[in-house]
């Protein structure tokens, strides 16, 4: 599947702006990357595309490499000390590791490091030195990450970190490179209240202006003046990251052991049991089609798609046959790739359902009632305590699931609960070892213990009438915000602008006279004339919030594109682990 959205834009920028820009017919080159640039590269380019452009080998700058003094090297690296020193080392001996260097930094190189390169012998062999302004990971077509899982600690730990200012500046630069890559110059808004939102928004504003000065065409185009960037803190919606979600992607990442988007499982069927490893990403069209569907619809959908596929290939498809894909594979080895793909997703859905049926169906009902404040019939919840006690006393339910329930109960109470009450809940649930997770949420500005907080309450919700599954009634709060921002209904007091937005010009003629042919020579991936809404969540984004970006985009018929991103992608477990670490001293080696 061809990459789309963010991945396509970044992939094109790297292939055209870096690799093709130094390509010479008949000459091979070596591509040297570091940890961050390798992650960016592998998220949006195929190795075959890179090799097709005259690259003979891709190597890690921090590993020992054989010198290839007959070839020139392309260095795609982040401008950090470790990578720059490794680059300088490649050329410090009499025999250079490579014939010449084409250096591309992912973002702005600090003056100190730049001067070091100038003083070193690299200066003699540098043929190219550019900054490409891609300091983020395109995680999905509408989701980005700045790849910093320690971010929640940096922002919200009680131990004052010396690094906080530096981290804030780096983060602002990373967000600015995203806007630069998308050729957007958005109006910047932030959620009023937490000071980190305003500070980050201000830093991003300054850096965006610097990018705009270097690249004046940023933000040009008929509708681009309406684009906005919103900065939100994690404490704005602490409910979405802890609920059990029943849509396919969120559920799989919550319940199954998926690391770095890789799902491992054992295939069963005739003959040997094999270990399979599958990458869940947008190259898999079936995954893209299924990931935001409710689990109840996934198995039906896969079976239906499989049946259609078999019928189109003139295969017999009775129900028993569908169940046993290994038999089909024996009959039709030529379709192994397609059939094993269907088999993977059936397996993934079954694994989710198995976990759900084992312990979660009752739990989900309690969670939804607490989050919504009403039961499935829409009647207000009268005695929330009555519904949570059986869960807390149940020894078969895991500690983290009990903590999720206690937190939802506290949020349901709006202003927090008394200290004694909390102590009783912790005792009932027998989760003393992890109880700091609950109190640490106060660092994010959430009301946990009555009378101890700033009294921030969760925002009023939009009423939604569309029908949903009973166990999926909750809508992430950010979805309300996305819809309001697009309809220009977002409260300007609660979501102030850093500087007044440009007046929105609705008369088409004047605009087109000014930017008449600005996209004539652009490739289709670069040229997107509609406005974008970009949302950055400080401290991690959940899968249900990612899903909201796609749903809201679809609802505008593609007039708007909503992108959402954060320091990293959260699962409920990783979010609780992040919270647990807030009052601990960080390990300098991590």
C-alpha positions, -999 to +999 in steps of 0.1 A: +000+000+000+015+034-010+022+055+021-003+083+025-006+115+044+023+123+067+043+092+058+042+100+021+052+136+027+082+127+048+092+098+026+092+120-004+112+147+014+139+121+023+141+104-011+141+137-031+156+161-007+184+138+006+191+107-015+183+118-050+197+153-045+233+139-044+228+109-067+251+106-097+246+080-124+270+051-121+281+061-086+271+041-055+269+058-020+268+046+016+240+059+038+249+064+075+221+070+100+217+073+138+190+060+161+165+088+155+170+091+117+168+053+113+134+054+131+122+082+108+136+064+077+120+030+085+087+046+093+082+060+058+107+045+032+112+010+020+147-003+019+142-012-018+133+025-026+166+036-010+187+010-027+171+018-061+185+053-057+221+043-058+227+035-021+247+003-016+245-001+021+228+015+052+249+016+083+245+028+119+269+056+128+274+043+163+285+009+153+320-002+141+320+000+103+344-012+076+360+017+058+349+020+022+373+047+010+363+044-026+327+056-020+311+088-008+288+087+022+254+104+029+251+111+066+214+115+076+218+122+114+203+142+142+225+172+153+234+157+187+269+154+202+272+117+199+264+115+162+285+146+153+315+132+171+311+098+154+310+117+120+342+136+130+359+103+140+352+089+105+377+114+091+402+119+118+428+094+107+450+098+076+430+071+058+394+085+057+366+060+062+348+073+031+358+093+000+336+124+009+306+134+031+272+147+022+257+157+056+220+161+062+209+170+097+173+162+107+170+197+122+189+228+132+226+221+142+237+240+173+265+265+167+289+247+190+287+214+171+288+233+137+320+249+148+335+215+158+328+202+123+344+233+108+376+227+129+378+190+121+391+173+090+356+166+079+356+202+066+380+191+038+357+164+024+322+179+029+303+182-004+269+189+011+257+203+044+219+208+049+192+208+075+161+189+063+138+198+092+123+164+099+127+159+137+096+138+143+084+103+135+055+099+111+038+071+130+007+068+108-007+089+080-023+113+105-003+106+137+032+118+146+055+112+176+086+129+187+098+096+201+104+106+237+088+081+261+103+099+292+083+131+284+057+127+311+084+125+337+102+156+322+071+176+324+053+164+355+078+149+380+080+167+413+118+166+412+127+198+394+147+187+363+175+210+352+168+197+317+132+210+315+140+242+297+163+225+272+137+198+267+110+224+261+132+241+234+140+208+216+103+198+216+092+232+202+118+228+174+105+193+166+069+206+164+081+234+142+099+210+118+066+191+115+048+224+103+077+232+080+076+197+064+038+201+059+043+237+046+020+249+073+022+282+092-007+276+116-023+299+142-011+285+176-036+280+205-032+263+238-054+251+266-055+278+293-045+268+328-014+246+330+016+269+325+035+243+304+009+246+276+015+284+273+052+281+275+054+254+249+030+273+226+052+304+229+084+284+222+068+268+191+056+303+179+091+317+181+106+287+162+078+287+136+086+324+128+123+315+124+113+287+099+089+311+081+118+336+077+139+308+060+110+294+040+086+322+031+062+299+012+051+281+045+014+285+049+007+298+014-024+286-003-061+293-006-072+278+027-040+276+047-047+307+068-073+286+087-048+259+098-044+257+136-020+241+160-034+232+194-012+224+225-030+203+251-018+188+283-024+151+293-043+162+324-070+176+301-085+141+296-071+115+320-101+092+312-094+082+276-059+067+283-072+044+311-105+031+297-106-004+281-112+005+245-130-021+223-119-009+189-094-032+173-061-013+174-066+001+209-078-032+223-049-052+208-023-028+221-039-028+255-044-065+260-018-082+239+020-081+241+027-059+211+062-044+212+073-018+186+042-026+165+052-063+162+027-090+171+041-125+178+019-156+178+019-193+171+001-205+140-019-237+144-032-260+117-020-291+100+016-300+107+040-279+127+032-251+150+051-221+137+060-189+154+049-159+133+059-123+137+038-096+121+043-059+118+011-039+122+015-009+100-001+010+072+016-012+045-010-037+055-043-026+039-064-050+059-050-035+092-058+001+080-094-010+071-099-028+105-080-009+131-107+016+141-136-009+139-153-022+170-141-057+179-176-071+174-174-061+138-138-071+131-142-109+129-174-105+108-156-081+084-125-103+080-146-134+073-166-114+048-135-100+031-120-135+030-151-150+015-151-123-012-115-129-019-120-167-022-150-163-044-131-139-067-105-166-070-132-193-077-126-212-045-152-231-026-161-213+006-182-231+031-180-221+068-159-249+079-134-240+053-132-204+063-122-216+098-094-237+086-072-214+066-043-239+066-064-262+043-070-234+019-033-226+019-026-262+009-050-258-020-039-224-031-002-219-022+000-190-048-022-169-025-001-175+006+006-138+013-031-128+012-045-158+031-019-156+059-028-119+062-065-128+068-053-155+091-032-130+112-061-106+117-085-134+126-060-146+151-055-111+165-092-106+169-097-140+185-069-133+210-086-100+219-120-116+224-105-144+245-091-119+269-123-099+269-145-129+276-122-141+304-126-110+326-134-078+309-170-078+299-183-069+334-154-045+340-161-026+308-196-019+318-186-005+352-159+017+334-183+031+308-209+039+335-183+058+356-169+076+326-203+087+313-219+092+347-249+073+333-258+037+326-265+022+292-301+034+294-289+070+300-301+071+336-277+089+360-255+067+381-269+067+416-245+046+437-211+044+420-195+028+451-219-001+449-207-010+414-170-007+421-167-027+453-172-061+437-145-053+412-120-042+439-126-073+461-123-097+431-089-114+435-089-125+398-088-090+386-053-076+381-040-047+401-037-023+372-073-030+362-084-021+397-064+011+397-081+020+364-115+015+381-105+035+412-093+064+390-126+064+370-145+065+403-125+095+415-130+113+381-167+105+383-167+124+417-154+155+398-138+172+429-118+142+441-125+120+472-115+122+509-082+108+519-097+082+542-120+070+514-090+066+491-071+047+517-101+023+521-104+018+484-066+010+481-070-014+510-100-032+496-083-035+462-050-046+479-029-023+456-008-006+483+024-012+462+011+008+433-011+034+451+013+063+442+000+060+406-033+074+419-019+103+439+007+112+412-021+121+389-023+153+409+009+164+392-011+165+360-036+189+376-063+162+382-085+163+412-077+132+433-079+142+470-107+165+479-098+201+487-061+196+477-062+207+441-066+237+419-102+226+414-099+221+376-129+203+364-132+183+332-149+203+304-186+202+296-193+175+270-211+177+237-242+156+235-239+128+209-268+110+195-252+085+172-258+050+183-228+031+198-221-002+214-231-002+251-195-008+261-181+019+239-202+050+248-173+072+258-159+096+233-124+111+239-127+148+250-102+158+223-128+148+197-151+176+209-122+200+207-113+189+172-149+194+160-152+227+177-119+240+163-129+231+128-163+248+132-146+278+148-166+273+180-137+268+203-139+292+233-112+318+228-108+324+265-102+287+273-081+282+241-063+315+236-042+322+205-005+331+209-009+359+184-041+370+167-049+347+138-049+360+103-084+371+093-101+342+074-107+353+039-137+336+026-139+353-008-122+329-032-113+353-059-090+376-040-071+345-026-067+328-060-054+360-075-027+361-049-017+324-050-030+316-084-006+289-095+014+281-064+008+244-067+015+239-104+048+221-100+041+204-067+038+166-065+004+153-053+016+143-018+030+178-011+000+197-024-029+197+000-048+228-004-073+224+025-065+236+061-050+213+087-057+210+124-026+198+142-029+187+178+000+181+202-007+164+235+020+168+262+028+135+279+015+109+254-016+102+232-039+072+234-052+051+205-088+063+209-076+099+205-056+089+174-088+073+160-107+105+167-084+124+142-094+100+114-131+101+123-132+139+124-113+142+091-137+118+075-167+137+088-154+169+070-153+149+036-116+157+035-120+194+036-099+194+068-071+171+078-067+165+115-032+154+127-025+144+162+008+137+179+027+136+211+059+126+227+049+089+224+019+066+220+003+054+252-013+022+262-032+021+295-003+000+311+024+023+298+005+054+310+001+039+345+038+030+345+047+066+335+026+079+364+042+055+388+077+069+379+067+106+386+079+105+422+110+084+416+145+095+408+152+088+371+178+063+361+204+082+342+212+052+320+177+048+306 
